[in-house]
Amino acid sequence: MINKQNFKVNNLIELSRNSWLNNNKQLSNISGKLVAPVFKSNAYGHGLPQMCLLANSTSPPFIALDSYNEAKLARKYTKLPILIMGHIRIQNFKNIPVGNYSFAVSSIDTIVELGKTRHKVNVHIELETGMNRFGVTESKLDRLLDEIKLHNNIKVEGVMSHLADAANATNQEFTIEQTKLFDSMVETVLEKGHKPKWIHLAQSAGLSKVASKYANVARVGIAAFGVNPLEPNDPKFSNYLGLKPIMTVKSRIVATKVIGKGQGFSYGLTFKANQKMRIAIIPFGYHEGLPSKLSNHATLTDQLGNHVKILGRINMNHTFVDVTGTKLKIGDEVIILSADASQPNSLHTLCNTNNIFNYEMLVNLSPTTRRVIVD
């Protein structure tokens, strides 16, 4: 059997341990709270196994995931507490080890089914404060809390909600109202005799904007990976400038070709050379996570930081770049996604200049691309 680490790959995603440690420190300083990272959707494309290993070094109060399948995978790499936030069909609770995880809950049906398992289980009550996605409303909270009291095996470990408009750069009125409602509902939980260990409302965009009286944890997604969640015109934008992207995505040149004047290449022949030029082919296309809308105009960098432009239509597994006038050859690196904010292929620049949602670009990175932790 081939040792995976000895098999040399063309495409590689590097994750910086030092940047991860830096971000945790920065986010804790911004929020004044413990930081619980959100690792759903393959850790925002960074790789769930690798991010669990990195999280082991910072010992967060818990890691947050979306599904039971994610939690099963994460448990292979970490002993940290895991909060499953996504919906689980209630008939499944009897078939899964509920004691190994905590669950976000907002319905009486879920409480009843968890109670039937007779296993000790921790829950985080999700409150509806304005997102209108999941959560128990204020009018139904008393009934939910009363139901929990009927089941000795269920412990309220946490209370949570989710901000809908924290990234709004000019108006925080809705976020302020959400926070007030959240605190009021937390008081109801406390008055009913529950003693939640963790109370969390703010996500990445809300870290420096929310002033909850009770929250003691910040549940952080994209900012934990070094991405500023706010727009530059936001008054709080500068609070996040100390964050460092932890991801660098690399590929290697696998072929070069000389193209004559007037010749085209790739599907649809959308680019035709106006002079003799040399192009290189890298085995990284839209399947690997390079959006097809970057065809013909986005700029990548080589291993020395020189700029190489994408030419022609991006293929499923290949992309063409202009290496005319360079000494780049087969085997040399091309940086797809740079951790250097000054480069044209940083996540911020690629997405902002091409109208791409940065979250979407990250989570669309192929899970089969090898990910490694570096310093």
Secondary structure, DSSP 8 states (H G I E B T S, - for coil): ---GGGS--S-EEEEEHHHHHHHHHHHHHHHSSEEEEB-HHHHHTT-HHHHHHHHHTT--S-EEES-HHHHHHHHTT--S-EEE-S---GGGGGGS-GGGSEEEE--HHHHHHHHHT-S-EEEEEEB-SS--SS-B-HHHHHHHHHHHHT-TTEEEEEEE---SSTT-SS--HHHHHHHHHHHHHHHHHHHTT---SEEE---GGGTTT---SS--EEEESGGGGT---S-TTSTTGGGGTT----EEEEEE--EEEEE-TT-EESGGG-EE-SS-EEEEEES--TTTT--GGGTTT-EEEETTS-EEEEES---SS-EEEE-TTS---TT-EEEEEBS-TTSTTBHHHHHHHHT--HHHHHHTS-TTSEEEEE-
